[in-house]
């Protein structure tokens, strides 16, 4: 998958790993955007190996203050 697919995947960064896997990284504004990306992966017939939420300084701060992100 080339970098030209980035706009199709909500502008996420496409990185090719040495293992031969491709990683999509980047922020998504909300759950519907995440489900949209997951649907595109499914529709292309790509195997999904892992989904991981990475904490950001903003979300950590918000969680400490008790607000949902």
N, CA, C and O atoms as CSV, one atom per row, in Angstrom:
chain,resi,resn,atom,element,x,y,z
A,1,UNK,N,N,0.851,-1.164,0.000
A,1,UNK,CA,C,0.000,0.000,0.000
A,1,UNK,C,C,0.904,1.236,0.000
A,1,UNK,O,O,1.744,1.399,0.885
A,2,UNK,N,N,0.727,2.091,-0.986
A,2,UNK,CA,C,1.556,3.281,-1.113
A,2,UNK,C,C,1.013,4.455,-0.318
A,2,UNK,O,O,-0.118,4.422,0.169
A,3,UNK,N,N,1.822,5.481,-0.194
A,3,UNK,CA,C,1.431,6.657,0.572
A,3,UNK,C,C,0.273,7.410,-0.077
A,3,UNK,O,O,-0.371,8.234,0.573
A,4,UNK,N,N,0.003,7.136,-1.349
A,4,UNK,CA,C,-1.125,7.793,-2.020
A,4,UNK,C,C,-2.468,7.407,-1.395
A,4,UNK,O,O,-3.470,8.082,-1.631
A,5,UNK,N,N,-2.502,6.340,-0.608
A,5,UNK,CA,C,-3.723,5.912,0.078
A,5,UNK,C,C,-4.011,6.741,1.323
A,5,UNK,O,O,-5.098,6.612,1.886
A,6,UNK,N,N,-3.098,7.580,1.776
A,6,UNK,CA,C,-3.248,8.316,3.036
A,6,UNK,C,C,-4.541,9.126,3.080
A,6,UNK,O,O,-5.229,9.122,4.101
A,7,UNK,N,N,-4.879,9.807,2.017
A,7,UNK,CA,C,-6.099,10.618,2.034
A,7,UNK,C,C,-7.347,9.737,2.138
A,7,UNK,O,O,-8.344,10.146,2.734
A,8,UNK,N,N,-7.299,8.554,1.574
A,8,UNK,CA,C,-8.432,7.634,1.643
A,8,UNK,C,C,-8.619,7.113,3.060
A,8,UNK,O,O,-9.730,6.772,3.465
A,9,UNK,N,N,-7.518,7.055,3.815
A,9,UNK,CA,C,-7.553,6.609,5.205
A,9,UNK,C,C,-7.536,7.792,6.163
A,9,UNK,O,O,-6.768,7.808,7.124
A,10,UNK,N,N,-8.388,8.787,5.899
A,10,UNK,CA,C,-8.572,9.932,6.788
A,10,UNK,C,C,-7.279,10.700,7.044
A,10,UNK,O,O,-7.128,11.311,8.102
A,11,UNK,N,N,-6.330,10.678,6.082
A,11,UNK,CA,C,-5.081,11.409,6.223
A,11,UNK,C,C,-4.075,10.767,7.162
A,11,UNK,O,O,-3.105,11.410,7.562
A,12,UNK,N,N,-4.291,9.510,7.517
A,12,UNK,CA,C,-3.369,8.832,8.428
A,12,UNK,C,C,-2.026,8.598,7.734
A,12,UNK,O,O,-1.946,8.555,6.506
A,13,UNK,N,N,-0.985,8.448,8.533
A,13,UNK,CA,C,0.353,8.164,8.015
A,13,UNK,C,C,0.470,6.672,7.736
A,13,UNK,O,O,0.085,5.849,8.567
A,14,UNK,N,N,0.994,6.327,6.580
A,14,UNK,CA,C,1.194,4.926,6.206
A,14,UNK,C,C,2.684,4.629,6.305
A,14,UNK,O,O,3.507,5.262,5.645
A,15,UNK,N,N,3.011,3.647,7.150
A,15,UNK,CA,C,4.411,3.293,7.366
A,15,UNK,C,C,4.597,1.805,7.104
A,15,UNK,O,O,3.830,0.979,7.600
A,16,UNK,N,N,5.613,1.469,6.328
A,16,UNK,CA,C,5.914,0.067,6.013
A,16,UNK,C,C,6.969,-0.443,6.997
A,16,UNK,O,O,8.053,0.129,7.113
A,17,UNK,N,N,6.639,-1.512,7.692
A,17,UNK,CA,C,7.524,-2.109,8.681
A,17,UNK,C,C,8.468,-3.115,8.017
A,17,UNK,O,O,8.181,-3.629,6.936
A,18,UNK,N,N,9.596,-3.385,8.677
A,18,UNK,CA,C,10.550,-4.378,8.158
A,18,UNK,C,C,9.927,-5.768,8.092
A,18,UNK,O,O,10.345,-6.601,7.288
A,19,UNK,N,N,8.936,-6.016,8.930
A,19,UNK,CA,C,8.280,-7.329,8.968
A,19,UNK,C,C,7.387,-7.568,7.751
A,19,UNK,O,O,6.876,-8.671,7.555
A,20,UNK,N,N,7.202,-6.517,6.931
A,20,UNK,CA,C,6.330,-6.633,5.776
A,20,UNK,C,C,4.928,-6.124,6.046
A,20,UNK,O,O,4.112,-6.036,5.129
A,21,UNK,N,N,4.637,-5.785,7.300
A,21,UNK,CA,C,3.335,-5.243,7.648
A,21,UNK,C,C,3.303,-3.739,7.382
A,21,UNK,O,O,4.345,-3.087,7.309
A,22,UNK,N,N,2.111,-3.208,7.240
A,22,UNK,CA,C,1.912,-1.783,7.041
A,22,UNK,C,C,1.185,-1.232,8.251
A,22,UNK,O,O,0.185,-1.800,8.691
A,23,UNK,N,N,1.683,-0.124,8.792
A,23,UNK,CA,C,1.063,0.502,9.963
A,23,UNK,C,C,0.408,1.811,9.552
A,23,UNK,O,O,1.009,2.624,8.850
A,24,UNK,N,N,-0.822,2.006,9.993
A,24,UNK,CA,C,-1.522,3.272,9.817
A,24,UNK,C,C,-1.502,3.977,11.162
A,24,UNK,O,O,-1.929,3.402,12.164
A,25,UNK,N,N,-1.020,5.198,11.203
A,25,UNK,CA,C,-0.986,5.945,12.455
A,25,UNK,C,C,-1.512,7.353,12.235
A,25,UNK,O,O,-1.395,7.920,11.148
A,26,UNK,N,N,-2.086,7.895,13.281
A,26,UNK,CA,C,-2.559,9.263,13.228
A,26,UNK,C,C,-3.813,9.451,14.053
A,26,UNK,O,O,-4.480,8.484,14.420
A,27,UNK,N,N,-4.127,10.696,14.341
A,27,UNK,CA,C,-5.306,10.975,15.161
A,27,UNK,C,C,-6.599,10.850,14.364
A,27,UNK,O,O,-6.651,11.168,13.176
A,28,UNK,N,N,-7.617,10.390,15.030
A,28,UNK,CA,C,-8.967,10.354,14.467
A,28,UNK,C,C,-9.856,11.162,15.406
A,28,UNK,O,O,-9.710,11.062,16.624
A,29,UNK,N,N,-10.764,11.949,14.871
A,29,UNK,CA,C,-11.540,12.857,15.718
A,29,UNK,C,C,-12.549,12.181,16.646
A,29,UNK,O,O,-12.884,12.729,17.696
A,30,UNK,N,N,-13.038,10.993,16.268
A,30,UNK,CA,C,-14.071,10.360,17.078
A,30,UNK,C,C,-14.235,8.896,16.675
A,30,UNK,O,O,-13.586,8.420,15.743
A,31,UNK,N,N,-15.114,8.189,17.393
A,31,UNK,CA,C,-15.336,6.775,17.099
A,31,UNK,C,C,-15.877,6.522,15.698
A,31,UNK,O,O,-15.438,5.574,15.048
A,32,UNK,N,N,-16.822,7.339,15.204
A,32,UNK,CA,C,-17.286,7.091,13.832
A,32,UNK,C,C,-16.151,7.141,12.802
A,32,UNK,O,O,-16.170,6.392,11.825
A,33,UNK,N,N,-15.175,8.009,13.014
A,33,UNK,CA,C,-14.030,8.057,12.094
A,33,UNK,C,C,-13.215,6.770,12.187
A,33,UNK,O,O,-12.750,6.251,11.172
A,34,UNK,N,N,-13.043,6.253,13.409
A,34,UNK,CA,C,-12.337,4.984,13.593
A,34,UNK,C,C,-13.079,3.863,12.876
A,34,UNK,O,O,-12.467,3.074,12.156
A,35,UNK,N,N,-14.396,3.787,13.069
A,35,UNK,CA,C,-15.174,2.746,12.407
A,35,UNK,C,C,-15.110,2.875,10.890
A,35,UNK,O,O,-15.135,1.871,10.178
A,36,UNK,N,N,-15.030,4.098,10.398
A,36,UNK,CA,C,-14.889,4.311,8.958
A,36,UNK,C,C,-13.591,3.738,8.424
A,36,UNK,O,O,-13.577,3.093,7.376
A,37,UNK,N,N,-12.493,3.972,9.146
A,37,UNK,CA,C,-11.189,3.429,8.737
A,37,UNK,C,C,-11.220,1.907,8.814
A,37,UNK,O,O,-10.730,1.231,7.909
A,38,UNK,N,N,-11.792,1.361,9.886
A,38,UNK,CA,C,-11.874,-0.099,10.019
A,38,UNK,C,C,-12.706,-0.709,8.891
A,38,UNK,O,O,-12.374,-1.785,8.393
A,39,UNK,N,N,-13.775,-0.037,8.487
A,39,UNK,CA,C,-14.607,-0.531,7.385
A,39,UNK,C,C,-13.830,-0.533,6.075
A,39,UNK,O,O,-13.971,-1.453,5.269
A,40,UNK,N,N,-13.013,0.491,5.860
A,40,UNK,CA,C,-12.203,0.542,4.634
A,40,UNK,C,C,-11.185,-0.589,4.606
A,40,UNK,O,O,-10.954,-1.198,3.561
A,41,UNK,N,N,-10.572,-0.872,5.762
A,41,UNK,CA,C,-9.626,-1.985,5.849
A,41,UNK,C,C,-10.341,-3.291,5.523
A,41,UNK,O,O,-9.825,-4.123,4.777
A,42,UNK,N,N,-11.537,-3.462,6.091
A,42,UNK,CA,C,-12.347,-4.666,5.826
A,42,UNK,C,C,-12.716,-4.768,4.355
A,42,UNK,O,O,-12.590,-5.833,3.751
A,43,UNK,N,N,-13.178,-3.651,3.773
A,43,UNK,CA,C,-13.621,-3.661,2.380
A,43,UNK,C,C,-12.495,-3.981,1.407
A,43,UNK,O,O,-12.741,-4.536,0.336
A,44,UNK,N,N,-11.254,-3.635,1.770
A,44,UNK,CA,C,-10.105,-3.967,0.925
A,44,UNK,C,C,-9.633,-5.404,1.130
A,44,UNK,O,O,-8.767,-5.889,0.401
A,45,UNK,N,N,-10.206,-6.083,2.124
A,45,UNK,CA,C,-9.811,-7.464,2.402
A,45,UNK,C,C,-8.455,-7.565,3.065
A,45,UNK,O,O,-7.786,-8.594,2.971
A,46,UNK,N,N,-8.040,-6.484,3.746
A,46,UNK,CA,C,-6.736,-6.484,4.411
A,46,UNK,C,C,-6.852,-7.128,5.785
A,46,UNK,O,O,-7.829,-6.886,6.495
A,47,UNK,N,N,-5.878,-7.941,6.173
A,47,UNK,CA,C,-5.922,-8.505,7.522
A,47,UNK,C,C,-5.582,-7.421,8.551
A,47,UNK,O,O,-4.638,-6.654,8.365
A,48,UNK,N,N,-6.339,-7.368,9.610
A,48,UNK,CA,C,-6.105,-6.409,10.684
A,48,UNK,C,C,-5.395,-7.144,11.808
A,48,UNK,O,O,-5.935,-8.099,12.368
A,49,UNK,N,N,-4.196,-6.707,12.137
A,49,UNK,CA,C,-3.391,-7.388,13.142
A,49,UNK,C,C,-3.610,-6.790,14.529
A,49,UNK,O,O,-3.703,-7.521,15.515
A,50,UNK,N,N,-3.692,-5.472,14.603
A,50,UNK,CA,C,-3.793,-4.842,15.928
A,50,UNK,C,C,-4.372,-3.440,15.796
A,50,UNK,O,O,-4.113,-2.732,14.823
A,51,UNK,N,N,-5.156,-3.055,16.793
A,51,UNK,CA,C,-5.631,-1.681,16.927
A,51,UNK,C,C,-5.201,-1.238,18.315
A,51,UNK,O,O,-5.502,-1.897,19.309
A,52,UNK,N,N,-4.497,-0.122,18.374
A,52,UNK,CA,C,-3.986,0.345,19.654
A,52,UNK,C,C,-4.243,1.835,19.808
A,52,UNK,O,O,-3.933,2.621,18.912
A,53,UNK,N,N,-4.811,2.224,20.947
A,53,UNK,CA,C,-4.995,3.644,21.241
A,53,UNK,C,C,-3.748,4.144,21.948
A,53,UNK,O,O,-3.331,3.596,22.969
A,54,UNK,N,N,-3.165,5.184,21.393
A,54,UNK,CA,C,-1.993,5.786,22.000
A,54,UNK,C,C,-2.427,7.035,22.741
A,54,UNK,O,O,-3.126,7.883,22.186
A,55,UNK,N,N,-2.018,7.148,23.979
A,55,UNK,CA,C,-2.383,8.304,24.789
A,55,UNK,C,C,-1.664,9.551,24.280
A,55,UNK,O,O,-0.523,9.493,23.820
A,56,UNK,N,N,-2.353,10.659,24.375
A,56,UNK,CA,C,-1.744,11.952,24.065
A,56,UNK,C,C,-1.768,12.780,25.332
A,56,UNK,O,O,-2.495,12.462,26.273
A,57,UNK,N,N,-0.982,13.833,25.363
A,57,UNK,CA,C,-0.952,14.683,26.549
A,57,UNK,C,C,-2.328,15.260,26.834
A,57,UNK,O,O,-2.709,15.393,27.997
A,58,UNK,N,N,-3.077,15.602,25.801
A,58,UNK,CA,C,-4.406,16.177,25.979
A,58,UNK,C,C,-5.343,15.165,26.615
A,58,UNK,O,O,-6.055,15.499,27.561
A,59,UNK,N,N,-5.357,13.920,26.110
A,59,UNK,CA,C,-6.286,12.932,26.657
A,59,UNK,C,C,-5.900,12.544,28.079
A,59,UNK,O,O,-6.782,12.284,28.899
A,60,UNK,N,N,-4.617,12.498,28.392
A,60,UNK,CA,C,-4.193,12.178,29.749
A,60,UNK,C,C,-4.638,13.279,30.702
A,60,UNK,O,O,-5.140,12.997,31.790
A,61,UNK,N,N,-4.458,14.517,30.302
A,61,UNK,CA,C,-4.888,15.654,31.116
A,61,UNK,C,C,-6.392,15.628,31.317
A,61,UNK,O,O,-6.871,15.819,32.435
A,62,UNK,N,N,-7.145,15.393,30.248
A,62,UNK,CA,C,-8.598,15.353,30.326
A,62,UNK,C,C,-9.065,14.245,31.259
A,62,UNK,O,O,-10.007,14.448,32.025
A,63,UNK,N,N,-8.425,13.067,31.212
A,63,UNK,CA,C,-8.831,11.960,32.062
A,63,UNK,C,C,-8.571,12.290,33.529
A,63,UNK,O,O,-9.371,11.926,34.391
A,64,UNK,N,N,-7.467,12.972,33.827
A,64,UNK,CA,C,-7.173,13.351,35.196
A,64,UNK,C,C,-8.202,14.330,35.732
A,64,UNK,O,O,-8.503,14.328,36.926
A,65,UNK,N,N,-8.741,15.165,34.857
A,65,UNK,CA,C,-9.740,16.146,35.274
A,65,UNK,C,C,-11.137,15.535,35.283
A,65,UNK,O,O,-12.089,16.191,35.708
A,66,UNK,N,N,-11.279,14.303,34.827
A,66,UNK,CA,C,-12.553,13.617,34.886
A,66,UNK,C,C,-13.444,13.774,33.679
A,66,UNK,O,O,-14.587,13.318,33.700
A,67,UNK,N,N,-12.958,14.407,32.624
A,67,UNK,CA,C,-13.780,14.542,31.424
A,67,UNK,C,C,-13.460,13.410,30.460
A,67,UNK,O,O,-12.345,12.889,30.450
A,68,UNK,N,N,-14.426,13.040,29.664
A,68,UNK,CA,C,-14.257,11.956,28.687
A,68,UNK,C,C,-13.625,12.490,27.425
A,68,UNK,O,O,-13.864,13.632,27.034
A,69,UNK,N,N,-12.816,11.661,26.786
A,69,UNK,CA,C,-12.249,12.032,25.480
A,69,UNK,C,C,-12.785,11.138,24.422
A,69,UNK,O,O,-12.431,11.285,23.252
